[in-house]
Amino acid sequence: MKIEIKTKDLEITDFVQKLVDNKLKPKIDRLLKKLPADRKSALLRLTTRSRWGYKASLSMSLPGKVRIFGKEIHKNLESAIVNLREEVVRQIREYKEKRSSS
């Protein structure tokens, strides 16, 4: 799966790349393993918020004109990414349930 990372007021360091590669990507890949590789791409936006910490949002399109979108704000970047992962995983599971029942 390809995850494009866009940042605002934040630098993409090795730490940020490892967070995405280790915390976010494997879980989404596992849920979407039957999709062709060219269909698995997402856009991750990371920004710093002076009062609230970090904002992480992810958007991706799935077959059937379904759009997955999640957004999390947290003081800790790692927590924001983990919470975002849980939100996206929940939406992907709902998508798969609807698709398998029809």
N, CA, C and O atoms as a Tinker XYZ file with bonds, in Angstrom:
   408  protein
     1  N      0.833000   -1.178000    0.000000    73     2
     2  CA     0.000000    0.000000    0.000000    64     1     3
     3  C      0.879000    1.243000    0.000000    63     2     4     5
     4  O      1.909000    1.299000    0.673000    81     3
     5  N      0.456000    2.222000   -0.759000    73     3     6
     6  CA     1.202000    3.480000   -0.837000    64     5     7
     7  C      0.458000    4.538000   -0.027000    63     6     8     9
     8  O     -0.715000    4.814000   -0.278000    81     7
     9  N      1.145000    5.122000    0.938000    73     7    10
    10  CA     0.580000    6.213000    1.726000    64     9    11
    11  C      1.428000    7.449000    1.472000    63    10    12    13
    12  O      2.604000    7.497000    1.832000    81    11
    13  N      0.822000    8.438000    0.852000    73    11    14
    14  CA     1.514000    9.702000    0.600000    64    13    15
    15  C      1.327000   10.593000    1.826000    63    14    16    17
    16  O      0.207000   10.773000    2.303000    81    15
    17  N      2.417000   11.142000    2.328000    73    15    18
    18  CA     2.368000   11.964000    3.534000    64    17    19
    19  C      2.568000   13.425000    3.150000    63    18    20    21
    20  O      3.562000   13.784000    2.520000    81    19
    21  N      1.612000   14.258000    3.537000    73    19    22
    22  CA     1.719000   15.705000    3.355000    64    21    23
    23  C      1.738000   16.320000    4.748000    63    22    24    25
    24  O      0.979000   15.907000    5.624000    81    23
    25  N      2.604000   17.304000    4.952000    73    23    26
    26  CA     2.700000   17.925000    6.270000    64    25    27
    27  C      2.582000   19.437000    6.165000    63    26    28    29
    28  O      2.839000   20.039000    5.122000    81    27
    29  N      2.184000   20.025000    7.282000    73    27    30
    30  CA     2.140000   21.476000    7.409000    64    29    31
    31  C      2.732000   21.808000    8.769000    63    30    32    33
    32  O      2.261000   21.318000    9.795000    81    31
    33  N      3.746000   22.627000    8.773000    73    31    34
    34  CA     4.444000   23.014000   10.011000    64    33    35
    35  C      5.061000   21.819000   10.720000    63    34    36    37
    36  O      5.204000   21.825000   11.943000    81    35
    37  N      5.421000   20.807000    9.967000    73    35    38
    38  CA     5.995000   19.590000   10.539000    64    37    39
    39  C      6.906000   18.965000    9.488000    63    38    40    41
    40  O      6.584000   18.957000    8.300000    81    39
    41  N      8.023000   18.454000    9.927000    73    39    42
    42  CA     8.974000   17.825000    9.014000    64    41    43
    43  C      8.787000   16.309000    9.046000    63    42    44    45
    44  O      8.545000   15.730000   10.105000    81    43
    45  N      8.899000   15.676000    7.889000    73    43    46
    46  CA     8.799000   14.217000    7.830000    64    45    47
    47  C     10.162000   13.648000    8.218000    63    46    48    49
    48  O     11.085000   13.605000    7.405000    81    47
    49  N     10.269000   13.221000    9.446000    73    47    50
    50  CA    11.512000   12.639000    9.942000    64    49    51
    51  C     11.429000   11.118000    9.843000    63    50    52    53
    52  O     10.391000   10.567000    9.476000    81    51
    53  N     12.518000   10.453000   10.170000    73    51    54
    54  CA    12.511000    8.988000   10.201000    64    53    55
    55  C     11.487000    8.480000   11.205000    63    54    56    57
    56  O     10.835000    7.462000   10.971000    81    55
    57  N     11.346000    9.189000   12.326000    73    55    58
    58  CA    10.382000    8.799000   13.356000    64    57    59
    59  C      8.961000    8.810000   12.796000    63    58    60    61
    60  O      8.199000    7.867000   13.007000    81    59
    61  N      8.612000    9.867000   12.090000    73    59    62
    62  CA     7.268000    9.974000   11.507000    64    61    63
    63  C      7.061000    8.875000   10.470000    63    62    64    65
    64  O      6.006000    8.241000   10.447000    81    63
    65  N      8.045000    8.641000    9.619000    73    63    66
    66  CA     7.935000    7.604000    8.594000    64    65    67
    67  C      7.789000    6.221000    9.228000    63    66    68    69
    68  O      7.003000    5.403000    8.749000    81    67
    69  N      8.538000    5.953000   10.299000    73    67    70
    70  CA     8.429000    4.660000   10.987000    64    69    71
    71  C      7.071000    4.496000   11.644000    63    70    72    73
    72  O      6.513000    3.399000   11.646000    81    71
    73  N      6.524000    5.583000   12.207000    73    71    74
    74  CA     5.185000    5.513000   12.793000    64    73    75
    75  C      4.164000    5.083000   11.747000    63    74    76    77
    76  O      3.341000    4.201000   11.992000    81    75
    77  N      4.226000    5.703000   10.601000    73    75    78
    78  CA     3.280000    5.377000    9.528000    64    77    79
    79  C      3.504000    3.951000    9.041000    63    78    80    81
    80  O      2.545000    3.199000    8.867000    81    79
    81  N      4.761000    3.574000    8.820000    73    79    82
    82  CA     5.073000    2.241000    8.300000    64    81    83
    83  C      4.768000    1.130000    9.296000    63    82    84    85
    84  O      4.405000    0.027000    8.887000    81    83
    85  N      4.906000    1.391000   10.589000    73    83    86
    86  CA     4.719000    0.343000   11.595000    64    85    87
    87  C      3.345000    0.346000   12.251000    63    86    88    89
    88  O      2.855000   -0.714000   12.640000    81    87
    89  N      2.718000    1.494000   12.382000    73    87    90
    90  CA     1.451000    1.579000   13.109000    64    89    91
    91  C      0.230000    1.625000   12.197000    63    90    92    93
    92  O     -0.812000    1.063000   12.535000    81    91
    93  N      0.342000    2.274000   11.068000    73    91    94
    94  CA    -0.824000    2.516000   10.227000    64    93    95
    95  C     -0.906000    1.566000    9.036000    63    94    96    97
    96  O     -1.929000    0.916000    8.819000    81    95
    97  N      0.152000    1.494000    8.286000    73    95    98
    98  CA     0.167000    0.754000    7.021000    64    97    99
    99  C     -0.135000   -0.742000    7.150000    63    98   100   101
   100  O     -0.954000   -1.244000    6.382000    81    99
   101  N      0.486000   -1.484000    8.086000    73    99   102
   102  CA     0.244000   -2.938000    8.129000    64   101   103
   103  C     -1.212000   -3.309000    8.396000    63   102   104   105
   104  O     -1.731000   -4.255000    7.804000    81   103
   105  N     -1.864000   -2.575000    9.278000    73   103   106
   106  CA    -3.254000   -2.892000    9.628000    64   105   107
   107  C     -4.179000   -2.670000    8.427000    63   106   108   109
   108  O     -5.052000   -3.494000    8.151000    81   107
   109  N     -3.987000   -1.568000    7.726000    73   107   110
   110  CA    -4.818000   -1.279000    6.554000    64   109   111
   111  C     -4.519000   -2.276000    5.438000    63   110   112   113
   112  O     -5.435000   -2.752000    4.767000    81   111
   113  N     -3.246000   -2.592000    5.239000    73   111   114
   114  CA    -2.858000   -3.585000    4.226000    64   113   115
   115  C     -3.521000   -4.934000    4.478000    63   114   116   117
   116  O     -3.999000   -5.586000    3.550000    81   115
   117  N     -3.544000   -5.341000    5.735000    73   115   118
   118  CA    -4.120000   -6.640000    6.087000    64   117   119
   119  C     -5.615000   -6.679000    5.775000    63   118   120   121
   120  O     -6.125000   -7.690000    5.292000    81   119
   121  N     -6.319000   -5.575000    6.050000    73   119   122
   122  CA    -7.754000   -5.546000    5.787000    64   121   123
   123  C     -8.079000   -5.472000    4.295000    63   122   124   125
   124  O     -9.129000   -5.945000    3.861000    81   123
   125  N     -7.189000   -4.885000    3.522000    73   123   126
   126  CA    -7.441000   -4.703000    2.089000    64   125   127
   127  C     -6.565000   -5.603000    1.225000    63   126   128   129
   128  O     -6.234000   -5.242000    0.095000    81   127
   129  N     -6.190000   -6.761000    1.739000    73   127   130
   130  CA    -5.247000   -7.625000    1.021000    64   129   131
   131  C     -5.786000   -8.147000   -0.305000    63   130   132   133
   132  O     -4.999000   -8.506000   -1.181000    81   131
   133  N     -7.111000   -8.200000   -0.479000    73   131   134
   134  CA    -7.671000   -8.721000   -1.727000    64   133   135
   135  C     -7.755000   -7.670000   -2.832000    63   134   136   137
   136  O     -8.003000   -8.007000   -3.990000    81   135
   137  N     -7.552000   -6.408000   -2.484000    73   135   138
   138  CA    -7.582000   -5.358000   -3.504000    64   137   139
   139  C     -6.276000   -5.347000   -4.290000    63   138   140   141
   140  O     -5.218000   -5.635000   -3.731000    81   139
   141  N     -6.337000   -5.020000   -5.572000    73   139   142
   142  CA    -5.101000   -4.896000   -6.352000    64   141   143
   143  C     -4.230000   -3.762000   -5.798000    63   142   144   145
   144  O     -4.739000   -2.811000   -5.206000    81   143
   145  N     -2.945000   -3.873000   -5.993000    73   143   146
   146  CA    -1.995000   -2.897000   -5.433000    64   145   147
   147  C     -2.249000   -1.481000   -5.945000    63   146   148   149
   148  O     -2.055000   -0.512000   -5.212000    81   147
   149  N     -2.682000   -1.358000   -7.201000    73   147   150
   150  CA    -2.910000   -0.016000   -7.740000    64   149   151
   151  C     -4.135000    0.664000   -7.130000    63   150   152   153
   152  O     -4.294000    1.876000   -7.269000    81   151
   153  N     -4.994000   -0.086000   -6.463000    73   151   154
   154  CA    -6.178000    0.465000   -5.804000    64   153   155
   155  C     -5.909000    0.884000   -4.367000    63   154   156   157
   156  O     -6.741000    1.546000   -3.746000    81   155
   157  N     -4.759000    0.505000   -3.841000    73   155   158
   158  CA    -4.461000    0.776000   -2.435000    64   157   159
   159  C     -3.513000    1.964000   -2.310000    63   158   160   161
   160  O     -2.292000    1.810000   -2.313000    81   159
   161  N     -4.095000    3.136000   -2.201000    73   159   162
   162  CA    -3.296000    4.330000   -1.954000    64   161   163
   163  C     -4.113000    5.272000   -1.075000    63   162   164   165
   164  O     -5.342000    5.291000   -1.132000    81   163
   165  N     -3.411000    6.041000   -0.270000    73   163   166
   166  CA    -4.072000    6.944000    0.661000    64   165   167
   167  C     -3.246000    8.210000    0.807000    63   166   168   169
   168  O     -2.053000    8.233000    0.504000    81   167
   169  N     -3.899000    9.256000    1.273000    73   167   170
   170  CA    -3.239000   10.524000    1.540000    64   169   171
   171  C     -3.339000   10.797000    3.033000    63   170   172   173
   172  O     -4.437000   10.877000    3.584000    81   171
   173  N     -2.200000   10.939000    3.680000    73   171   174
   174  CA    -2.129000   11.231000    5.111000    64   173   175
   175  C     -1.640000   12.656000    5.277000    63   174   176   177
   176  O     -0.577000   13.022000    4.774000    81   175
   177  N     -2.417000   13.456000    5.983000    73   175   178
   178  CA    -2.025000   14.843000    6.256000    64   177   179
   179  C     -1.721000   14.980000    7.738000    63   178   180   181
   180  O     -2.533000   14.615000    8.589000    81   179
   181  N     -0.543000   15.510000    8.036000    73   179   182
   182  CA    -0.122000   15.740000    9.415000    64   181   183
   183  C      0.157000   17.227000    9.596000    63   182   184   185
   184  O      0.892000   17.829000    8.814000    81   183
   185  N     -0.435000   17.812000   10.632000    73   183   186
   186  CA    -0.192000   19.219000   10.935000    64   185   187
   187  C     -0.005000   19.388000   12.430000    63   186   188   189
   188  O     -0.483000   18.582000   13.229000    81   187
   189  N      0.695000   20.443000   12.793000    73   187   190
   190  CA     0.822000   20.766000   14.213000    64   189   191
   191  C     -0.182000   21.853000   14.540000    63   190   192   193
   192  O     -0.391000   22.788000   13.767000    81   191
   193  N     -0.786000   21.713000   15.684000    73   191   194
   194  CA    -1.741000   22.696000   16.172000    64   193   195
   195  C     -1.189000   23.233000   17.483000    63   194   196   197
   196  O     -0.916000   22.454000   18.396000    81   195
   197  N     -1.021000   24.521000   17.595000    73   195   198
   198  CA    -0.341000   25.083000   18.758000    64   197   199
   199  C     -1.028000   24.725000   20.072000    63   198   200   201
   200  O     -0.353000   24.412000   21.052000    81   199
   201  N     -2.324000   24.765000   20.108000    73   199   202
   202  CA    -3.027000   24.505000   21.353000    64   201   203
   203  C     -3.346000   23.023000   21.558000    63   202   204   205
   204  O     -3.314000   22.532000   22.686000    81   203
   205  N     -3.650000   22.319000   20.481000    73   203   206
   206  CA    -4.146000   20.951000   20.604000    64   205   207
   207  C     -3.112000   19.878000   20.319000    63   206   208   209
   208  O     -3.393000   18.699000   20.535000    81   207
   209  N     -1.960000   20.226000   19.858000    73   207   210
   210  CA    -0.953000   19.210000   19.561000    64   209   211
   211  C     -0.889000   18.918000   18.076000    63   210   212   213
   212  O     -0.527000   19.788000   17.283000    81   211
   213  N     -1.239000   17.701000   17.696000    73   211   214
   214  CA    -1.107000   17.257000   16.306000    64   213   215
   215  C     -2.462000   16.856000   15.735000    63   214   216   217
   216  O     -3.331000   16.342000   16.440000    81   215
   217  N     -2.612000   17.105000   14.449000    73   215   218
   218  CA    -3.818000   16.686000   13.734000    64   217   219
   219  C     -3.381000   15.731000   12.634000    63   218   220   221
   220  O     -2.492000   16.045000   11.843000    81   219
   221  N     -4.007000   14.576000   12.590000    73   219   222
   222  CA    -3.723000   13.581000   11.559000    64   221   223
   223  C     -5.029000   13.264000   10.839000    63   222   224   225
   224  O     -6.039000   12.974000   11.481000    81   223
   225  N     -5.013000   13.318000    9.526000    73   223   226
   226  CA    -6.200000   12.947000    8.755000    64   225   227
   227  C     -5.770000   12.077000    7.583000    63   226   228   229
   228  O     -4.714000   12.288000    6.985000    81   227
   229  N     -6.601000   11.102000    7.270000    73   227   230
   230  CA    -6.300000   10.163000    6.194000    64   229   231
   231  C     -7.519000   10.047000    5.299000    63   230   232   233
   232  O     -8.645000    9.934000    5.785000    81   231
   233  N     -7.298000   10.073000    3.990000    73   231   234
   234  CA    -8.400000    9.860000    3.050000    64   233   235
   235  C     -7.957000    8.870000    1.984000    63   234   236   237
   236  O     -6.814000    8.880000    1.526000    81   235
   237  N     -8.891000    8.022000    1.609000    73   235   238
   238  CA    -8.625000    7.038000    0.560000    64   237   239
   239  C     -9.938000    6.668000   -0.111000    63   238   240   241
   240  O    -11.007000    6.770000    0.490000    81   239
   241  N     -9.846000    6.242000   -1.356000    73   239   242
   242  CA   -11.020000    5.809000   -2.110000    64   241   243
   243  C    -10.942000    4.311000   -2.327000    63   242   244   245
   244  O     -9.875000    3.759000   -2.595000    81   243
   245  N    -12.098000    3.663000   -2.208000    73   243   246
   246  CA   -12.188000    2.221000   -2.414000    64   245   247
   247  C    -13.147000    1.947000   -3.565000    63   246   248   249
   248  O    -13.935000    2.822000   -3.924000    81   247
   249  N    -13.101000    0.760000   -4.149000    73   247   250
   250  CA   -14.017000    0.425000   -5.244000    64   249   251
   251  C    -15.476000    0.613000   -4.826000    63   250   252   253
   252  O    -15.832000    0.392000   -3.669000    81   251
   253  N    -16.298000    1.015000   -5.761000    73   251   254
   254  CA   -17.698000    1.263000   -5.471000    64   253   255
   255  C    -17.939000    2.700000   -5.061000    63   254   256   257
   256  O    -18.957000    3.012000   -4.444000    81   255
   257  N    -17.005000    3.579000   -5.401000    73   255   258
   258  CA   -17.095000    5.007000   -5.088000    64   257   259
   259  C    -17.249000    5.264000   -3.596000    63   258   260   261
   260  O    -17.987000    6.159000   -3.183000    81   259
   261  N    -16.556000    4.482000   -2.801000    73   259   262
   262  CA   -16.580000    4.639000   -1.346000    64   261   263
   263  C    -15.342000    5.413000   -0.934000    63   262   264   265
   264  O    -14.229000    5.114000   -1.367000    81   263
   265  N    -15.552000    6.411000   -0.092000    73   263   266
   266  CA   -14.434000    7.214000    0.392000    64   265   267
   267  C    -14.282000    6.982000    1.886000    63   266   268   269
   268  O    -15.245000    7.093000    2.644000    81   267
   269  N    -13.080000    6.662000    2.295000    73   267   270
   270  CA   -12.751000    6.472000    3.703000    64   269   271
   271  C    -12.027000    7.731000    4.162000    63   270   272   273
   272  O    -11.071000    8.173000    3.525000    81   271
   273  N    -12.487000    8.304000    5.266000    73   271   274
   274  CA   -11.855000    9.502000    5.796000    64   273   275
   275  C    -11.860000    9.442000    7.315000    63   274   276   277
   276  O    -12.873000    9.111000    7.932000    81   275
   277  N    -10.729000    9.764000    7.905000    73   275   278
   278  CA   -10.634000    9.826000    9.356000    64   277   279
   279  C     -9.794000   11.014000    9.769000    63   278   280   281
   280  O     -8.878000   11.424000    9.056000    81   279
   281  N    -10.119000   11.571000   10.945000    73   279   282
   282  CA    -9.378000   12.722000   11.445000    64   281   283
   283  C     -9.246000   12.601000   12.955000    63   282   284   285
   284  O    -10.220000   12.301000   13.646000    81   283
   285  N     -8.054000   12.832000   13.460000    73   283   286
   286  CA    -7.802000   12.773000   14.901000    64   285   287
   287  C     -6.902000   13.927000   15.312000    63   286   288   289
   288  O     -5.988000   14.312000   14.583000    81   287
   289  N     -7.173000   14.471000   16.487000    73   287   290
   290  CA    -6.343000   15.515000   17.075000    64   289   291
   291  C     -5.909000   15.029000   18.447000    63   290   292   293
   292  O     -6.735000   14.586000   19.246000    81   291
   293  N     -4.611000   15.112000   18.721000    73   291   294
   294  CA    -4.084000   14.641000   20.007000    64   293   295
   295  C     -2.793000   15.385000   20.323000    63   294   296   297
   296  O     -2.102000   15.859000   19.421000    81   295
   297  N     -2.480000   15.481000   21.588000    73   295   298
   298  CA    -1.236000   16.152000   22.016000    64   297   299
   299  C      0.010000   15.402000   21.558000    63   298   300   301
   300  O      1.062000   16.007000   21.352000    81   299
   301  N     -0.108000   14.090000   21.400000    73   299   302
   302  CA     1.016000   13.230000   21.037000    64   301   303
   303  C      0.813000   12.741000   19.597000    63   302   304   305
   304  O     -0.264000   12.253000   19.255000    81   303
   305  N      1.830000   12.868000   18.766000    73   303   306
   306  CA     1.719000   12.457000   17.360000    64   305   307
   307  C      1.439000   10.969000   17.227000    63   306   308   309
   308  O      0.607000   10.571000   16.412000    81   307
   309  N      2.113000   10.148000   18.004000    73   307   310
   310  CA     1.902000    8.705000   17.928000    64   309   311
   311  C      0.465000    8.345000   18.292000    63   310   312   313
   312  O     -0.149000    7.508000   17.631000    81   311
   313  N     -0.074000    8.966000   19.332000    73   311   314
   314  CA    -1.458000    8.701000   19.730000    64   313   315
   315  C     -2.436000    9.155000   18.652000    63   314   316   317
   316  O     -3.439000    8.486000   18.404000    81   315
   317  N     -2.154000   10.274000   18.017000    73   315   318
   318  CA    -3.024000   10.751000   16.938000    64   317   319
   319  C     -3.060000    9.742000   15.793000    63   318   320   321
   320  O     -4.124000    9.476000   15.235000    81   319
   321  N     -1.906000    9.179000   15.441000    73   319   322
   322  CA    -1.842000    8.205000   14.343000    64   321   323
   323  C     -2.523000    6.899000   14.732000    63   322   324   325
   324  O     -3.226000    6.307000   13.913000    81   323
   325  N     -2.328000    6.438000   15.968000    73   323   326
   326  CA    -2.965000    5.193000   16.420000    64   325   327
   327  C     -4.483000    5.363000   16.471000    63   326   328   329
   328  O     -5.213000    4.473000   16.034000    81   327
   329  N     -4.970000    6.490000   16.999000    73   327   330
   330  CA    -6.410000    6.733000   17.046000    64   329   331
   331  C     -6.990000    6.857000   15.636000    63   330   332   333
   332  O     -8.100000    6.396000   15.374000    81   331
   333  N     -6.242000    7.472000   14.744000    73   331   334
   334  CA    -6.669000    7.579000   13.349000    64   333   335
   335  C     -6.774000    6.193000   12.724000    63   334   336   337
   336  O     -7.722000    5.906000   11.994000    81   335
   337  N     -5.807000    5.343000   13.010000    73   335   338
   338  CA    -5.822000    3.973000   12.483000    64   337   339
   339  C     -7.099000    3.253000   12.913000    63   338   340   341
   340  O     -7.738000    2.586000   12.100000    81   339
   341  N     -7.469000    3.384000   14.177000    73   339   342
   342  CA    -8.669000    2.705000   14.666000    64   341   343
   343  C     -9.924000    3.218000   13.967000    63   342   344   345
   344  O    -10.821000    2.435000   13.652000    81   343
   345  N     -9.995000    4.514000   13.725000    73   343   346
   346  CA   -11.137000    5.097000   13.023000    64   345   347
   347  C    -11.223000    4.577000   11.589000    63   346   348   349
   348  O    -12.304000    4.218000   11.122000    81   347
   349  N    -10.102000    4.535000   10.899000    73   347   350
   350  CA   -10.071000    4.072000    9.508000    64   349   351
   351  C    -10.376000    2.574000    9.435000    63   350   352   353
   352  O    -11.102000    2.135000    8.544000    81   351
   353  N     -9.834000    1.798000   10.355000    73   351   354
   354  CA   -10.084000    0.351000   10.386000    64   353   355
   355  C    -11.575000    0.079000   10.584000    63   354   356   357
   356  O    -12.133000   -0.814000    9.946000    81   355
   357  N    -12.217000    0.844000   11.463000    73   355   358
   358  CA   -13.654000    0.678000   11.691000    64   357   359
   359  C    -14.430000    0.929000   10.395000    63   358   360   361
   360  O    -15.341000    0.172000   10.061000    81   359
   361  N    -14.076000    1.973000    9.677000    73   359   362
   362  CA   -14.768000    2.295000    8.430000    64   361   363
   363  C    -14.522000    1.232000    7.350000    63   362   364   365
   364  O    -15.434000    0.889000    6.597000    81   363
   365  N    -13.310000    0.720000    7.277000    73   363   366
   366  CA   -13.006000   -0.324000    6.287000    64   365   367
   367  C    -13.794000   -1.588000    6.602000    63   366   368   369
   368  O    -14.304000   -2.237000    5.689000    81   367
   369  N    -13.901000   -1.945000    7.871000    73   367   370
   370  CA   -14.688000   -3.131000    8.251000    64   369   371
   371  C    -16.157000   -2.956000    7.889000    63   370   372   373
   372  O    -16.790000   -3.896000    7.409000    81   371
   373  N    -16.708000   -1.759000    8.113000    73   371   374
   374  CA   -18.094000   -1.494000    7.718000    64   373   375
   375  C    -18.251000   -1.634000    6.204000    63   374   376   377
   376  O    -19.236000   -2.202000    5.733000    81   375
   377  N    -17.292000   -1.121000    5.445000    73   375   378
   378  CA   -17.312000   -1.220000    3.988000    64   377   379
   379  C    -17.306000   -2.684000    3.552000    63   378   380   381
   380  O    -18.071000   -3.076000    2.672000    81   379
   381  N    -16.445000   -3.487000    4.167000    73   379   382
   382  CA   -16.344000   -4.898000    3.793000    64   381   383
   383  C    -17.619000   -5.662000    4.153000    63   382   384   385
   384  O    -18.042000   -6.541000    3.402000    81   383
   385  N    -18.233000   -5.336000    5.293000    73   383   386
   386  CA   -19.483000   -6.000000    5.680000    64   385   387
   387  C    -20.600000   -5.669000    4.695000    63   386   388   389
   388  O    -21.345000   -6.558000    4.282000    81   387
   389  N    -20.721000   -4.406000    4.319000    73   387   390
   390  CA   -21.753000   -4.012000    3.359000    64   389   391
   391  C    -21.522000   -4.677000    2.008000    63   390   392   393
   392  O    -22.466000   -5.115000    1.351000    81   391
   393  N    -20.271000   -4.747000    1.605000    73   391   394
   394  CA   -19.931000   -5.327000    0.306000    64   393   395
   395  C    -20.194000   -6.831000    0.276000    63   394   396   397
   396  O    -20.645000   -7.360000   -0.740000    81   395
   397  N    -19.915000   -7.521000    1.379000    73   395   398
   398  CA   -20.112000   -8.970000    1.405000    64   397   399
   399  C    -21.589000   -9.343000    1.530000    63   398   400   401
   400  O    -21.994000  -10.421000    1.095000    81   399
   401  N    -22.401000   -8.454000    2.125000    73   399   402
   402  CA   -23.816000   -8.776000    2.292000    64   401   403
   403  C    -24.626000   -8.487000    1.032000    63   402   404   405
   404  O    -25.746000   -8.981000    0.899000    81   403
   405  N    -24.081000   -7.693000    0.098000    73   403   406
   406  CA   -24.861000   -7.414000   -1.116000    64   405   407
   407  C    -24.488000   -8.284000   -2.268000    63   406   408
   408  O    -25.063000   -8.158000   -3.349000    81   407
